[in-house]
Amino acid sequence: MTKRTGNSLYFNIKEQLLKQIQSGVYSVGERLPTEADLCTLYSASRTTIRLALSELEMQGILERIQGKGTFVKRKELQLVQTRSFTEDLLMQGKEPTSSIIEAKVIPAEVPLDEFLQVPLNSPVNQLLRVRYADGEPLIYERTYISWNLAPGLVNDYTDGSLFEFLESKYQLKAHRSVEQLKPILADKLAKKLLGIKEGSPCLQVKTFTYLADNRPLEYSFGVFRGDFSNYTIERHF
């Protein structure tokens, strides 16, 4: 490379790395060459290389993991509470899909009977689903809906938006929801369904959804991958 001042050299290195990432030379999750290798490649000092890498890290393009190296970071999804999961992904150019892992009827034991405001041991639809963004697993969730509200749901529902299905088949329109968020570590089920390492950071989301008359529509328990998304809560007063 021709000789440049420190600032312009770091900028050109940063731009070249960015173009290589955008063109797929370095793909998402791939480790970049070491700082020493980049110094040799670009005939630059370690300080200049670190400056270029730091700026790309600040822009959310790279992430540095101590003891492992610098990696191309996955673009985070912005999940907003006031929109549905499907709407969130569609607005960001992602294809939302889901797969039903398990669908069955269970008795409403404590505290599920309280969450759904149904008699103890009454029948409840339970769905275990994995939801994807462009084919990559993002969340698994168990959803519980009273059988009396949606008889036969576990047999009739196959894919697509669950709320749209509930509205079209059972005339049940979701009106509002309350969500409880908690950071957790991935368990064996998250490892199996989301393809992540056990002990990886995750976000647990409990959702209570209500009809317009404040009757509980559904209760769900979900686990989000911690490396793929951030969660925004938007309130209106």
MARMI-796164 format. One record per residue (C-alpha): residue in three letters; x, z, y. Coordinates in pm, 1 decimal. Layout:
<nodes>
Ala	X	Z	Y
...
</nodes>
This chain:
<nodes>
Met	0.0	0.0	0.0
Thr	114.9	-61.5	354.7
Lys	217.2	235.9	559.4
Arg	-63.9	404.1	757.0
Thr	-108.9	720.3	954.3
Gly	-221.3	1024.4	755.7
Asn	-582.3	1011.2	873.2
Ser	-638.2	639.7	810.5
Leu	-462.8	656.3	474.5
Tyr	-688.6	937.5	350.8
Phe	-993.8	745.9	478.0
Asn	-894.1	428.2	295.5
Ile	-827.2	620.3	-25.3
Lys	-1167.1	788.1	4.0
Glu	-1339.7	452.0	60.1
Gln	-1160.8	290.9	-234.0
Leu	-1257.3	575.8	-464.7
Leu	-1615.7	555.3	-340.9
Lys	-1631.9	179.8	-412.4
Gln	-1493.5	237.3	-761.9
Ile	-1758.6	499.6	-828.7
Gln	-2036.8	278.1	-694.2
Ser	-1918.2	-18.8	-902.0
Gly	-1897.3	186.5	-1219.9
Val	-1521.2	203.5	-1258.7
Tyr	-1575.7	578.7	-1268.7
Ser	-1916.9	663.4	-1412.9
Val	-2126.9	976.5	-1373.2
Gly	-1962.8	1269.7	-1550.0
Glu	-1627.9	1092.8	-1586.2
Arg	-1309.5	1268.7	-1485.1
Leu	-1094.1	1106.4	-1218.8
Pro	-716.4	1073.3	-1259.3
Thr	-519.4	1386.6	-1176.0
Glu	-401.6	1449.0	-821.0
Ala	-47.9	1362.7	-931.0
Asp	-164.2	1031.1	-1077.8
Leu	-362.1	950.8	-761.8
Cys	-55.1	1028.4	-550.3
Thr	141.0	772.2	-750.6
Leu	-143.2	519.8	-752.5
Tyr	-193.7	529.5	-375.7
Ser	162.0	615.4	-268.6
Ala	25.0	917.7	-85.2
Ser	104.7	1284.9	-54.2
Arg	-92.3	1546.3	-243.4
Thr	-232.1	1673.0	88.2
Thr	-373.3	1327.7	167.6
Ile	-525.2	1294.0	-180.6
Arg	-682.6	1637.8	-159.6
Leu	-832.8	1553.3	178.4
Ala	-994.0	1238.1	37.1
Leu	-1126.4	1423.7	-266.5
Ser	-1255.4	1712.3	-55.5
Glu	-1458.4	1481.9	164.9
Leu	-1614.7	1311.2	-136.7
Glu	-1691.8	1654.1	-277.0
Met	-1858.6	1759.1	49.9
Gln	-2072.0	1444.1	32.4
Gly	-2192.1	1547.1	-313.8
Ile	-2020.7	1256.9	-488.7
Leu	-1750.3	1452.7	-671.2
Glu	-1731.3	1800.5	-815.6
Arg	-1412.9	1988.5	-898.1
Ile	-1412.8	2221.7	-1197.2
Gln	-1127.8	2468.6	-1203.8
Gly	-893.8	2409.5	-1492.8
Lys	-1064.1	2084.1	-1592.9
Gly	-1029.9	1839.7	-1304.6
Thr	-1240.4	1631.5	-1065.2
Phe	-1554.8	1459.8	-1193.8
Val	-1812.4	1211.8	-1062.9
Lys	-2117.9	1419.7	-986.3
Arg	-2467.6	1327.1	-1094.2
Lys	-2697.9	1264.7	-799.5
Glu	-2930.7	1559.5	-765.7
Leu	-3304.7	1513.4	-779.8
Gln	-3505.4	1670.7	-499.4
Leu	-3799.5	1844.1	-665.7
Val	-4053.7	1955.7	-407.3
Gln	-4320.9	2210.5	-490.4
Thr	-4594.3	2032.0	-294.8
Arg	-4558.3	1717.8	-509.5
Ser	-4603.5	1668.1	-881.1
Phe	-4308.0	1608.0	-1110.5
Thr	-4417.5	1247.2	-1159.6
Glu	-4453.8	1185.4	-784.5
Asp	-4111.1	1337.8	-717.8
Leu	-3936.9	1102.2	-957.0
Leu	-4128.6	792.2	-849.5
Met	-4044.7	858.6	-482.8
Gln	-3676.4	870.8	-574.9
Gly	-3683.4	547.1	-772.7
Lys	-3669.9	721.5	-1109.9
Glu	-3888.5	644.8	-1409.6
Pro	-4074.9	956.7	-1526.7
Thr	-4147.5	978.0	-1898.0
Ser	-4224.8	1257.3	-2140.8
Ser	-4242.6	1322.3	-2511.4
Ile	-4463.2	1570.4	-2691.3
Ile	-4256.6	1779.6	-2929.6
Glu	-4543.8	1996.0	-3048.6
Ala	-4920.4	2012.0	-2991.1
Lys	-5131.7	2281.9	-3149.9
Val	-5404.8	2539.8	-3098.4
Ile	-5297.8	2904.9	-3083.2
Pro	-5480.4	3236.4	-3025.4
Ala	-5466.2	3381.8	-2674.3
Glu	-5246.9	3684.2	-2726.5
Val	-5129.9	3927.7	-2456.3
Pro	-5039.7	3834.2	-2180.5
Leu	-5165.9	3476.0	-2222.4
Asp	-5526.0	3596.8	-2228.2
Glu	-5468.3	3756.8	-1887.4
Phe	-5292.4	3451.7	-1742.9
Leu	-5578.3	3220.5	-1845.3
Gln	-5853.2	3482.3	-1802.9
Val	-5994.2	3419.3	-2150.1
Pro	-6095.5	3659.8	-2428.7
Leu	-5818.7	3796.7	-2648.5
Asn	-5746.8	3567.3	-2947.3
Ser	-5967.4	3286.5	-2812.2
Pro	-5835.5	2933.1	-2882.3
Val	-5579.3	2784.4	-2643.9
Asn	-5421.8	2437.3	-2633.1
Gln	-5041.6	2457.5	-2642.3
Leu	-4818.3	2159.5	-2561.7
Leu	-4439.0	2158.3	-2586.7
Arg	-4302.2	1863.2	-2389.8
Val	-3967.2	1727.9	-2278.9
Arg	-3978.5	1541.4	-1948.6
Tyr	-3726.6	1274.9	-1855.8
Ala	-3586.1	1100.6	-1548.5
Asp	-3470.2	746.8	-1634.9
Gly	-3451.6	848.1	-1998.4
Glu	-3239.9	1158.6	-1941.7
Pro	-3396.1	1495.0	-2037.1
Leu	-3456.2	1711.5	-1731.3
Ile	-3697.5	1986.0	-1834.0
Tyr	-3876.2	2123.4	-2134.8
Glu	-4199.6	2309.8	-2085.2
Arg	-4472.9	2482.7	-2280.3
Thr	-4817.5	2433.4	-2130.3
Tyr	-5121.0	2644.8	-2215.4
Ile	-5482.0	2543.4	-2136.6
Ser	-5795.6	2714.4	-2263.1
Trp	-5973.2	2526.6	-2540.2
Asn	-6305.9	2599.4	-2371.8
Leu	-6190.6	2407.4	-2062.8
Ala	-6036.9	2114.9	-2250.3
Pro	-6160.1	2098.6	-2611.3
Gly	-5953.0	1863.0	-2823.8
Leu	-5674.3	1827.1	-2567.2
Val	-5395.7	1863.5	-2824.7
Asn	-5542.5	1571.9	-3020.8
Asp	-5637.2	1343.5	-2731.3
Tyr	-5349.3	1373.1	-2484.4
Thr	-5048.1	1154.1	-2568.6
Asp	-4847.4	1077.7	-2254.9
Gly	-4857.6	1020.7	-1879.0
Ser	-4961.2	1269.9	-1614.0
Leu	-5133.3	1567.7	-1776.1
Phe	-5321.7	1654.9	-1456.6
Glu	-5452.9	1299.2	-1423.7
Phe	-5566.3	1312.1	-1785.5
Leu	-5741.0	1646.8	-1731.8
Glu	-5919.8	1507.9	-1427.7
Ser	-6030.4	1182.1	-1589.4
Lys	-6139.7	1322.5	-1927.1
Tyr	-6254.4	1674.2	-1844.7
Gln	-6323.3	1654.4	-1468.4
Leu	-6070.8	1934.0	-1413.2
Lys	-5887.8	1884.2	-1085.2
Ala	-5587.3	2101.8	-1005.0
His	-5630.3	2266.1	-665.0
Arg	-5329.5	2494.3	-614.9
Ser	-5041.2	2645.9	-806.4
Val	-4816.1	2949.2	-788.1
Glu	-4462.1	2921.4	-919.6
Gln	-4208.4	3185.3	-1016.7
Leu	-3843.7	3079.0	-1029.5
Lys	-3559.6	3257.9	-1203.7
Pro	-3199.3	3153.9	-1283.0
Ile	-3122.0	3179.4	-1653.6
Leu	-2869.1	3052.9	-1909.5
Ala	-2956.5	2782.0	-2159.7
Asp	-3071.4	2909.5	-2497.6
Lys	-3065.3	2728.8	-2832.2
Leu	-3391.9	2548.4	-2759.5
Ala	-3259.1	2417.8	-2426.0
Lys	-2943.3	2303.0	-2603.2
Lys	-3149.3	2116.0	-2860.5
Leu	-3410.8	1960.4	-2631.2
Leu	-3207.9	1898.5	-2313.4
Gly	-2873.0	1811.3	-2469.1
Ile	-2677.8	2074.9	-2276.7
Lys	-2439.4	2347.5	-2385.1
Glu	-2578.1	2686.9	-2476.1
Gly	-2508.9	2921.8	-2185.9
Ser	-2524.0	2646.8	-1920.6
Pro	-2698.8	2739.0	-1592.3
Cys	-3070.5	2658.0	-1591.4
Leu	-3375.7	2736.4	-1383.0
Gln	-3678.8	2897.4	-1540.0
Val	-4010.0	2804.3	-1375.7
Lys	-4339.1	2975.3	-1455.6
Thr	-4639.5	2793.7	-1309.4
Phe	-4995.6	2919.3	-1270.1
Thr	-5235.2	2639.6	-1173.6
Tyr	-5590.4	2697.8	-1050.6
Leu	-5908.7	2501.1	-996.4
Ala	-6086.9	2497.2	-658.7
Asp	-6302.6	2793.6	-763.7
Asn	-5983.2	2991.1	-849.8
Arg	-6035.7	2970.8	-1225.5
Pro	-5702.3	2933.3	-1408.6
Leu	-5648.9	2576.1	-1523.2
Glu	-5314.0	2613.5	-1694.5
Tyr	-5009.9	2829.0	-1738.6
Ser	-4673.3	2669.6	-1810.0
Phe	-4325.5	2794.0	-1883.3
Gly	-4048.6	2544.5	-1809.0
Val	-3669.1	2532.4	-1819.6
Phe	-3488.5	2290.3	-1587.0
Arg	-3131.6	2175.5	-1637.1
Gly	-2916.1	2332.0	-1367.5
Asp	-2680.7	2034.8	-1334.7
Phe	-2939.1	1773.6	-1248.0
Ser	-3172.2	1890.1	-975.8
Asn	-3239.0	2120.6	-688.7
Tyr	-3574.7	2272.7	-617.3
Thr	-3744.1	2286.0	-276.7
Ile	-4038.2	2507.8	-191.2
Glu	-4251.4	2377.4	94.6
Arg	-4521.5	2598.3	246.0
His	-4804.2	2512.5	483.2
Phe	-4964.0	2777.7	706.2
</nodes>
